[in-house]
Amino acid sequence: MAGLRNESEQEPLLGDTPGSREWDILETEEHYKSRWRSIRILYLTMFLSSVGFSVVMMSIWPYLQKIDPTADTSFLGWVIASYSLGQMVASPIFGLWSNYRPRKEPLIVSILISVAANCLYAYLHIPASHNKYYMLVARGLLGIGAASTDEAQVPQGNIDQVAVVAINVLFFVTLFIFALFETIITPLTMDMYAWTQEQAVLYNGIILAALGVEAVVIFLGVKLLSKKFAQ
């Protein structure tokens, strides 16, 4: 079993050192396989979620113009923001729910909301009027459904609160920049390069895919370099 694990997989998440109570608890082969099965499922889930996110973000502006020609770029900003607003409102609610009830309950509810929101988003062209407002509702519901993905059981132990706050601030800054990018990239490239809607979706998708490949290469490079050099 030791041959299957590398040093990074054996390191405790909260920085426990050898001799501590958490370090001394031995992990069975069954628990080890179950843990990494869950991690791989999480990887696959996040990958599929990112693929769907990329497809939606690159095509949301042409789709909005198609279903409702009266929509402008200002309304596009509200459509993008509704996702984050729904997630912001629902996250503490799902968090409190999961603290006092089984965690499966908020998870199942959020999945059902996400399915309903995606179905609404897919059929936005059917209503005869006010289609842009239906998209606004659909994106808000998607944000509510995504709120449960932020839930995590916090292990007991000494937690560096400064580090936690710093990570949240950095995460906020990253999402702020990415939200700006995802909001203006399609209409901006259509105006700057005279691209059609189809060209903007295609070329921006290629650019986003290249950025994803770059991120994968960087993460793999950091892992290899961390084995040879001190962090």
Sequence and secondary structure as in RCSB ss.txt:
>XXXX:A:sequence
MAGLRNESEQEPLLGDTPGSREWDILETEEHYKSRWRSIRILYLTMFLSSVGFSVVMMSIWPYLQKIDPTADTSF
LGWVIASYSLGQMVASPIFGLWSNYRPRKEPLIVSILISVAANCLYAYLHIPASHNKYYMLVARGLLGIGAASTD
EAQVPQGNIDQVAVVAINVLFFVTLFIFALFETIITPLTMDMYAWTQEQAVLYNGIILAALGVEAVVIFLGVKLL
SKKFAQ
>XXXX:A:secstr
 GGG  HHHHS TT   TTSHHHHS   HHHHHHHHHHHHHHHHHHHHHHHHHHHHHHHHHHHHHHH TT  HHH
HHHHHHHHHHHHHHHHHHHHHHHHHS THHHHHHHHHHHHHHHHHHHTTTSSSS HHHHHHHHHHHHHHHHGGGG
     SS   HHHHHHHHHHHHHHHHHHHHHHHHHHHHHHHHH   HHHHHHHHHHHHHHHHHHHHHHHHHHHHH
HHHS  
